[in-house]
């Protein structure tokens, strides 16, 4: 738990003030039963009428003071809990931002969303309650027990019996619910995953008329979650009736045996009333502690899940060397590169060697699962190679800071990703403002200028979440324009032309040739027609290089490429 104290440390002063106020509040409330005892025994029964007004005034002042202290404690604890959760959520988000694809695949996106929202909220609620209860309840319990023993030691066995029963009940409930809380968070992850998949794939589900199946899938996930929550809530709901039964039973025993003490002259009426009040304070303090123990298992599970994220070792890190890539055009060289996913038995890529020169386009083609996208991810250092090296102008990219490396690369992913905002904010995503003409120049090369100018607001046209108000082809062109806007030295197009028609594809490739004349260009494609004119085509087959050359050379020397080309192109095109 030390990792969480780090995020509570900035609020140490607020917590100290809250504890001091809670101590004062508890002391005031512990004094009230004794004052009431004096009013009954000395004022009403003893005939000291002035004492009634004097002690009564003290009780009124103490009541006002406890109310003010409670309000201040509520404010301080709320500010502490909210600030703590803000810092913790920021830490989780920052940590996730540093993850490579390996760590993201390990947790899954749905689980990371749950951990940074739902789990942080559970820890926040525990901190909020703990500040108010963890100090107040023990003081009330110990103080009430001490004062009760002073008033009537002969009735102390009643409190002891009640405490034994209460502790046994709390331990039993905790043993039952603790394992289920771990299951509960996994079920929330599962429900989050199913919901996310359904919302993302809504059009596909409707297109295949599969709504009933997905509804059943969601129903199963929701039913399992509801069943577990219902069990936990029922188990915890037993605590309050048990506590109330215990309190009433204890009051009955105190009145019964206290009445006998009064009859024998061993106990005064006011002392019995004070004893009842102190016994109630003791029970209520244990009720509060019980509430904490009810919240603790869920908060502990959530804290453990958050700690897993914060303590995860990132596999792609900057080294101490921090070399710089020499200025000018960038040559990218693969030197006997091998790569294997964590836990896999075999390499996904093995012995990949080639050089991509500035001013040339290097294309990758191969069957599905041949390793094309994995190879591209290695250039971006989304993964690190497990053997060999990738060199930018002779410098191993593992010795270059990730931020500096990626500033050299314009990347267009396989699935076009747009962010909510405007066309300008998506194309000008690097951060530093570009003039309108530079933005339109990138759009012109990406064949997106026409449809942007047709928008009523032009570059300020709204882009919905994930670009939902644009077609697939428009999203791809905006994504390509974003990569082109800052003129990096290396361009990576990961099957980025699949949503374009042949005419737009051809026009885009002609414009790209002029725009990227001095850059190193990588293209991953499924269509042979997209890469026919590339200066270098790398054919991948089962993780290895099946052939390297131009279109004409590979038709003569590479059987894998010839089969792909013959299946897609006519004899005239070949």
C-alpha positions in Angstrom: 0.0 0.0 0.0 3.0 2.3 0.1 2.4 3.3 -3.5 -0.9 4.9 -2.5 0.6 6.8 0.4 2.7 8.6 -2.1 -0.5 10.1 -3.6 -1.9 10.9 -0.2 1.3 12.7 0.9 0.3 16.1 -0.6 -2.8 16.1 1.6 -1.0 15.3 4.9 -2.0 18.7 6.3 -5.7 18.3 5.5 -5.7 14.8 7.0 -4.0 16.1 10.1 -6.5 18.8 10.6 -9.4 16.4 10.0 -7.9 14.0 12.6 -7.6 16.8 15.1 -11.2 17.9 14.6 -12.4 14.3 14.8 -10.6 13.9 18.1 -12.2 17.0 19.5 -15.6 15.9 18.2 -15.2 12.4 19.8 -14.2 14.0 23.1 -17.2 16.3 23.1 -19.6 13.4 22.3 -18.0 11.3 25.1 -18.6 14.0 27.6 -22.3 14.3 26.8 -23.6 11.2 28.6 -21.7 12.2 31.8 -23.2 15.6 31.7 -26.6 14.1 31.2 -26.0 11.8 34.2 -25.2 14.9 36.4 -28.4 16.6 35.3 -30.5 13.6 36.3 -28.7 12.6 39.5 -27.6 16.0 40.8 -30.0 18.3 39.1 -33.4 16.6 38.9 -33.0 14.1 41.8 -30.6 16.1 43.9 -32.5 19.3 43.8 -29.7 21.4 42.3 -31.8 23.4 39.8 -29.0 25.8 38.9 -26.8 22.9 37.8 -29.4 21.9 35.2 -29.0 25.3 33.4 -25.2 25.4 33.7 -24.7 21.8 32.5 -27.4 22.3 29.9 -25.6 25.3 28.4 -22.4 23.3 28.2 -24.2 20.5 26.3 -25.7 23.1 23.9 -22.2 24.5 23.2 -20.7 21.0 22.8 -23.5 20.1 20.4 -22.9 23.2 18.3 -19.1 22.5 18.4 -19.5 18.9 17.3 -21.8 20.0 14.4 -19.2 22.5 13.2 -16.4 20.0 13.6 -18.4 17.4 11.6 -19.0 19.9 8.8 -15.3 20.8 8.6 -14.2 17.2 8.7 -16.6 16.4 5.8 -15.1 19.2 3.7 -11.5 18.3 4.5 -12.1 14.5 3.8 -14.0 15.3 0.6 -11.1 17.5 -0.7 -8.5 14.9 0.3 -10.4 12.0 -1.3 -11.1 13.9 -4.5 -7.5 15.2 -4.8 -6.1 11.7 -4.1 -8.3 10.1 -6.8 -7.3 12.8 -9.2 -3.6 12.2 -8.6 -4.1 8.4 -8.8 -6.1 8.6 -12.0 -3.5 10.8 -13.5 -0.7 8.4 -12.5 -2.6 5.4 -14.0 -3.3 7.4 -17.3 0.3 8.5 -17.5 1.5 4.9 -16.9 -0.8 3.5 -19.6 0.5 6.2 -22.0 4.0 4.7 -21.6 2.8 1.1 -22.3 3.9 -0.6 -25.4 1.5 -2.8 -27.4 2.6 -5.8 -25.4 1.4 -4.3 -22.1 -1.9 -3.1 -23.6 -2.5 -6.6 -25.0 -1.7 -8.0 -21.6 -4.4 -6.0 -19.7 -6.9 -5.4 -22.6 -8.4 -2.0 -23.3 -11.7 -2.8 -21.5 -9.8 -3.7 -18.3 -7.6 -0.6 -18.4 -10.8 1.6 -18.7 -12.3 -0.2 -15.7 -9.1 0.2 -13.7 -8.7 3.9 -14.3 -12.4 4.7 -13.6 -14.4 2.2 -11.5 -11.4 0.9 -9.5 -10.1 4.4 -8.7 -13.6 5.4 -7.6 -13.8 2.5 -5.1 -10.4 3.5 -3.6 -11.6 7.1 -3.4 -14.8 6.1 -1.5 -12.7 4.1 0.9 -10.3 7.0 1.5 -13.3 9.3 2.1 -14.9 7.0 4.6 -11.6 6.0 6.2 -10.6 9.6 7.1 -13.9 10.1 8.9 -14.3 6.6 10.5 -10.9 5.1 11.1 -10.1 7.8 13.7 -13.5 8.7 15.0 -14.7 5.1 15.6 -11.7 3.8 17.6 -11.8 6.9 19.8 -15.5 6.5 20.4 -15.1 2.8 21.1 -12.2 3.0 23.5 -13.4 6.2 25.1 -16.9 4.8 25.5 -15.6 1.5 27.0 -13.5 3.4 29.5 -16.3 5.7 30.6 -18.8 2.8 30.8 -16.5 0.9 33.1 -16.2 3.9 35.3 -19.9 4.3 35.6 -20.7 0.6 36.3 -18.0 -2.1 36.3 -20.6 -4.7 37.2 -22.4 -4.4 33.8 -19.2 -4.6 31.8 -19.8 -8.3 30.9 -22.8 -7.2 28.7 -20.5 -5.1 26.6 -17.9 -7.9 26.4 -20.6 -10.3 25.2 -21.8 -7.9 22.6 -18.3 -7.3 21.3 -17.5 -11.0 21.0 -20.7 -11.6 19.0 -20.1 -8.6 16.8 -16.5 -9.5 16.0 -17.5 -13.1 15.1 -20.2 -11.8 12.8 -17.8 -9.4 11.0 -15.2 -12.1 10.5 -17.8 -14.5 9.1 -19.1 -12.0 6.6 -15.6 -11.0 5.5 -14.6 -14.6 4.9 -17.7 -15.0 2.7 -17.5 -11.8 0.7 -13.8 -11.3 0.2 -13.3 -13.9 -2.6 -16.4 -12.7 -4.4 -15.1 -9.1 -4.7 -12.2 -10.3 -6.8 -14.6 -12.1 -9.1 -16.8 -9.0 -9.2 -14.2 -6.8 -10.7 -13.4 -9.4 -13.4 -17.1 -9.5 -14.2 -17.2 -5.7 -14.5 -14.3 -6.0 -17.0 -16.2 -8.6 -18.9 -19.4 -6.4 -19.0 -17.3 -3.4 -20.1 -15.7 -5.5 -22.9 -19.0 -6.9 -24.2 -20.6 -3.4 -24.1 -17.6 -1.9 -25.9 -17.6 -4.5 -28.6 -21.4 -4.1 -29.1 -21.2 -0.4 -29.5 -18.2 -0.5 -31.7 -19.6 -3.2 -34.0 -23.2 -2.1 -34.0 -23.5 -1.8 -37.7 -21.9 -5.2 -38.3 -24.3 -6.8 -35.8 -27.3 -5.2 -37.6 -26.0 -6.1 -41.0 -25.9 -9.8 -40.1 -29.1 -9.7 -38.1 -27.2 -10.9 -35.0 -28.9 -8.7 -32.5 -30.5 -11.6 -30.6 -27.2 -13.3 -30.1 -25.5 -10.2 -28.9 -28.4 -9.4 -26.5 -28.0 -12.9 -25.0 -24.2 -12.3 -24.7 -24.8 -9.0 -22.9 -27.5 -10.6 -20.8 -25.2 -13.4 -19.7 -22.5 -10.9 -18.7 -25.0 -8.6 -16.9 -26.7 -11.6 -15.2 -23.4 -12.9 -13.9 -22.5 -9.5 -12.6 -25.9 -9.0 -11.0 -25.9 -12.4 -9.4 -22.5 -11.7 -7.8 -23.5 -8.2 -6.7 -26.8 -9.5 -5.3 -25.0 -12.1 -3.2 -22.5 -9.5 -1.9 -25.2 -7.0 -1.1 -27.4 -9.6 0.7 -24.4 -10.8 2.7 -23.5 -7.2 3.7 -27.1 -6.3 4.3 -27.2 -8.8 7.2 -24.7 -6.7 9.2 -27.1 -3.8 9.9 -30.0 -5.9 11.2 -27.5 -8.0 13.3 -26.1 -4.7 14.8 -29.5 -3.3 15.6 -30.6 -6.6 17.2 -27.4 -6.6 19.2 -27.9 -3.0 20.3 -31.5 -3.5 21.4 -30.6 -6.7 23.1 -27.8 -5.0 24.9 -30.0 -2.1 26.0 -32.6 -4.6 27.3 -29.9 -6.4 29.4 -28.6 -3.1 30.7 -32.0 -2.0 31.8 -32.8 -5.4 33.3 -29.7 -5.7 35.3 -29.3 -2.0 35.8 -32.8 -1.8 37.3 -31.8 -4.5 39.8 -28.7 -2.4 40.7 -30.8 0.7 41.2 -33.3 -1.2 43.4 -30.4 -2.4 45.6 -28.8 1.0 45.7 -25.6 0.0 43.9 -26.4 2.1 40.8 -27.9 5.5 40.2 -30.5 6.2 37.5 -28.2 8.8 35.7 -25.3 6.4 35.7 -27.5 3.7 34.1 -28.6 6.1 31.5 -25.0 7.1 30.8 -24.0 3.5 30.7 -26.6 2.8 28.1 -25.4 5.8 26.0 -21.8 4.7 26.2 -22.7 1.1 25.3 -24.5 2.5 22.2 -21.4 4.6 21.4 -19.3 1.4 21.6 -21.7 -0.5 19.4 -22.0 2.3 16.8 -18.2 2.6 16.7 -18.0 -1.1 15.8 -20.8 -0.6 13.3 -18.6 2.1 11.6 -15.6 -0.2 11.8 -17.8 -2.9 10.3 -18.7 -0.6 7.4 -15.0 0.0 6.8 -14.4 -3.7 6.8 -17.2 -4.2 4.3 -15.7 -1.5 2.0 -12.1 -2.7 2.6 -12.3 -6.0 0.5 -13.6 -4.3 -2.6 -11.2 -1.3 -2.2 -8.3 -3.8 -1.6 -9.2 -5.6 -4.8 -9.4 -2.4 -6.7 -6.2 -1.1 -5.2 -4.5 -4.3 -6.2 -5.7 -4.0 -9.8 -4.5 -0.3 -9.9 -1.1 -1.4 -8.4 -0.7 -4.0 -11.1 -0.9 -1.2 -13.7 1.4 1.2 -11.8 4.0 -1.5 -11.1 3.9 -3.1 -14.6 7.4 -3.1 -16.1 7.3 -1.5 -19.5 9.1 -3.6 -22.1 9.9 -0.7 -24.5 12.1 1.9 -22.6 14.6 4.6 -23.5 18.2 3.6 -22.8 20.8 5.8 -21.1 22.6 6.3 -24.4 20.1 8.7 -25.9 21.8 9.0 -29.3 20.5 11.3 -32.1 19.6 10.3 -35.6 21.8 12.3 -38.0 20.0 15.1 -39.9 19.0 14.7 -43.5 17.3 11.9 -45.4 16.9 8.7 -43.4 18.0 5.2 -44.5 16.3 2.4 -42.6 18.2 -0.9 -42.4 17.0 -4.2 -41.0 19.9 -6.2 -39.8 19.0 -9.9 -39.2 15.9 -8.9 -37.2 14.0 -11.5 -35.2 10.9 -11.0 -33.1 8.9 -13.2 -30.8 5.8 -12.2 -28.8 6.1 -12.7 -25.1 5.2 -16.3 -24.1 5.3 -17.5 -27.7 7.2 -20.7 -28.6 8.4 -19.5 -32.1 9.5 -16.3 -33.8 6.9 -14.3 -35.6 9.7 -12.7 -37.7 13.0 -14.4 -38.3 16.2 -13.2 -40.1 14.7 -10.1 -41.8 17.4 -8.1 -43.6 17.0 -5.3 -46.1 17.7 -1.6 -46.6 15.2 1.1 -47.4 16.8 4.1 -49.0 15.6 7.7 -49.1 13.6 8.6 -52.2 12.4 5.0 -52.5 9.3 3.2 -51.7 9.6 -0.1 -49.9 6.5 -2.2 -50.0 5.5 -5.3 -47.9 3.2 -7.9 -49.2 2.3 -11.4 -48.1 -0.5 -13.7 -46.9 -2.5 -12.8 -43.9 -0.5 -13.5 -40.8 2.8 -13.3 -42.6 4.0 -10.6 -40.2 3.6 -7.4 -42.2 2.0 -5.3 -39.5 4.3 -6.7 -36.8 7.3 -5.6 -38.9 5.9 -2.1 -39.2 5.3 -1.9 -35.5 9.0 -2.7 -34.9 10.0 0.4 -36.9 7.8 2.6 -34.6 9.2 0.7 -31.5 5.7 -0.3 -30.5 7.6 -3.5 -29.8 11.4 -4.1 -29.5 13.1 -6.6 -31.6 14.2 -9.8 -29.8 17.2 -10.3 -32.1 19.2 -8.3 -34.6 18.7 -4.5 -34.9 16.9 -1.8 -36.9 19.1 1.2 -37.8 18.2 4.7 -38.8 21.2 6.2 -40.6 23.4 3.7 -38.8 22.0 4.3 -35.3 20.1 1.5 -33.5 16.6 2.8 -32.8 16.8 1.3 -29.3 19.4 3.9 -28.4 17.2 6.8 -29.6 14.6 8.3 -27.3 11.2 7.2 -28.4 9.8 10.7 -28.8 12.8 11.7 -31.0 12.4 8.6 -33.1 8.7 9.0 -33.7 9.2 12.7 -34.7 11.0 11.3 -37.7 8.1 9.1 -38.7 4.7 9.8 -40.2 2.4 6.9 -39.4 -0.9 5.9 -40.9 -2.4 2.9 -39.1 -4.4 0.1 -40.7 -7.6 1.4 -39.2 -8.0 5.1 -39.6 -8.2 6.9 -36.2 -9.7 10.3 -35.9 -10.2 12.3 -32.7 -13.2 14.4 -31.7 -12.5 18.0 -32.6 -12.1 19.6 -36.0 -10.5 18.8 -39.3 -7.7 21.2 -38.5 -7.0 19.7 -35.1 -6.8 16.2 -36.6 -4.5 17.1 -39.5 -2.5 19.5 -37.3 -2.1 16.8 -34.7 1.6 17.5 -34.0 0.6 20.4 -31.8 2.4 23.4 -33.2 0.2 25.5 -35.4 0.5 25.2 -39.2 -0.8 27.8 -41.6 -3.9 27.0 -43.5 -2.1 26.6 -46.8 0.2 23.9 -45.3 -2.8 22.0 -44.0 -4.6 22.2 -47.3 -1.4 21.1 -49.1 -1.3 17.9 -47.0 -5.0 17.4 -47.7 -4.5 18.0 -51.4 -1.8 15.3 -51.5 -4.1 12.9 -49.6 -6.9 13.6 -52.1 -9.0 15.1 -49.3 -9.0 18.8 -50.1 -12.2 18.7 -52.2 -14.5 17.2 -49.5 -13.0 19.4 -46.8 -13.7 22.6 -48.8 -17.2 21.4 -49.4 -17.8 21.4 -45.7 -19.6 24.5 -44.5 -16.9 25.3 -41.9 -13.9 24.1 -44.0 -11.0 23.3 -41.7 -13.2 24.0 -38.7 -15.7 21.4 -39.7 -16.6 19.2 -36.7 -15.2 15.7 -36.4 -17.3 13.4 -34.3 -15.8 10.7 -32.0 -13.8 8.2 -34.1 -14.7 10.3 -37.2 -18.3 8.8 -37.3 -19.5 11.7 -39.5 -17.1 10.8 -42.3 -17.0 7.8 -44.6 -14.3 5.2 -44.4 -12.4 6.6 -47.4 -12.6 10.2 -46.1 -11.3 9.0 -42.7 -8.3 7.3 -44.4 -7.5 10.4 -46.4 -7.6 12.6 -43.3 -5.4 10.1 -41.5 -2.9 10.2 -44.4 -3.0 14.0 -44.4 -2.1 14.0 -40.7 1.0 12.0 -41.4 2.0 14.2 -44.4 1.5 17.6 -42.7 4.9 17.8 -40.9 7.1 16.3 -43.7 8.9 13.6 -41.6 11.8 11.7 -43.0 10.1 8.3 -42.9 6.5 7.5 -43.9 4.7 4.3 -42.9 1.4 3.4 -44.6 0.0 0.2 -43.0 -2.6 -1.0 -45.5 -3.9 2.6 -45.5 -5.4 2.6 -49.0 -7.9 -0.3 -48.6 -11.0 2.0 -48.4 -10.1 4.0 -51.5 -11.4 3.3 -54.9 -8.8 2.6 -57.7 -9.0 6.0 -59.2 -8.4 7.8 -55.9 -5.7 5.2 -55.0 -3.8 5.9 -58.3 -4.1 9.7 -57.9 -2.9 9.5 -54.2 0.1 7.4 -55.2 1.1 9.9 -57.9 0.8 12.8 -55.5 2.7 10.9 -52.8 5.6 10.3 -55.2 6.1 14.0 -55.5 5.5 14.8 -51.9 7.9 12.1 -50.5 10.7 12.5 -53.1 13.4 12.7 -50.4 11.7 10.5 -47.8 11.8 6.8 -47.0 8.4 5.3 -47.6 7.0 2.0 -46.3 3.8 0.6 -47.6 1.9 -2.5 -46.4 -0.7 -3.6 -48.9 -2.9 -6.5 -49.7 -3.4 -5.3 -53.4 -0.5 -6.0 -55.7 -1.7 -3.0 -57.9 -1.0 -0.6 -55.0 2.7 -1.6 -54.8 3.6 -2.6 -58.4 5.6 0.6 -59.0 7.5 0.5 -55.7 11.3 0.5 -56.1 11.6 -2.4 -53.6 9.0 -5.0 -52.7 9.6 -7.3 -49.7 7.6 -10.5 -49.9 6.9 -12.1 -46.5 6.0 -15.7 -46.0 5.5 -17.4 -42.6 7.6 -14.7 -40.9 10.6 -14.9 -43.3 11.6 -13.1 -46.4 10.5 -15.0 -49.5 11.9 -12.5 -52.0 13.1 -8.9 -52.4 13.0 -6.9 -55.7 10.9 -4.9 -58.1 7.5 -6.2 -59.5 9.1 -7.5 -62.7 12.0 -9.2 -60.9 9.8 -10.9 -58.3 7.5 -12.2 -61.1 10.5 -14.1 -62.4 12.2 -15.1 -59.1 9.6 -15.4 -56.3 6.8 -18.0 -56.5 4.9 -16.5 -53.5 4.7 -13.1 -55.1 3.8 -14.5 -58.6 0.9 -16.4 -57.0 -0.4 -13.3 -55.3 0.0 -11.1 -58.4 -1.6 -13.7 -60.7 -4.6 -14.0 -58.4 -5.2 -10.3 -58.4 -4.0 -8.9 -61.8 -5.0 -9.6 -65.4 -2.4 -10.8 -67.9 -2.2 -7.3 -69.4 -1.5 -5.8 -65.9 1.1 -8.4 -65.2 
